[in-house]
């Protein structure tokens, strides 16, 4: 089961051209939805306006070598390692979902376009990568949904509460879940149940790629640009027009420390082990 191409088995009833057309349509939905999202939310305009303000308010120049270094830091820390997450649990869940989705997507494209029928058997590593990637998405997605989400972990809301902001993660985990169940049932020879879960798989996948203007899918294209702009603004001293504390200004650090002391809450129950704050 883990080494057989589920799409090659499906080709007995669904022509490979239909499967390939569906994948192409999903890619077009991603492209078109992202462009629409950029225009509708004016994300690109906001980014370029911030970039102009950063250059105008720069206190020191950033050379080409420094700019390349900042781009590499953005790619390695913010993109590949999800460094924007302070919580290690949330970072791990995000990395599982992100890398799992990439592995799953690449394996899907390889099997659908390069090995679409039983006459062109796929190397065993492609189906295995497909299963591993989908399972990684499910592990990271369900871990986040039931245990890490702020409104569940910190605010005590039901894990089954659903709002529009949850559309991306729900469609993602349902797509991979239904896909795994369909592949397992198809391999087991349960044609009736396999057909049902194939339909659910297609519906969830279509919602995932077709709902970009209303979900968080396109944020994966915006976040690297925003993270890079933030690093550049810190390097040139503009700091996005926000107040900063620097080692070169000890007086500012002293004033900040005194302000923290004045606003610090009373320490109650000293010496007693207290529960970590989770509610706000």
HELIX and SHEET records of a PDB file:
HELIX    1   1 UNK A    6  UNK A   10  1                                   5    
HELIX    2   2 UNK A   16  UNK A   41  1                                  26    
HELIX    3   3 UNK A   43  UNK A   56  1                                  14    
HELIX    4   4 UNK A   64  UNK A   73  1                                  10    
HELIX    5   5 UNK A   74  UNK A   80  3                                   7    
HELIX    6   6 UNK A   88  UNK A  114  1                                  27    
HELIX    7   7 UNK A  124  UNK A  143  1                                  20    
HELIX    8   8 UNK A  144  UNK A  148  3                                   5    
HELIX    9   9 UNK A  150  UNK A  153  1                                   4    
HELIX   10  10 UNK A  164  UNK A  166  5                                   3    
HELIX   11  11 UNK A  167  UNK A  188  1                                  22    
HELIX   12  12 UNK A  191  UNK A  210  1                                  20    
HELIX   13  13 UNK A  212  UNK A  214  5                                   3    
HELIX   14  14 UNK A  219  UNK A  235  1                                  17    
HELIX   15  15 UNK A  239  UNK A  241  5                                   3    
HELIX   16  16 UNK A  250  UNK A  263  1                                  14    
END                                                                             
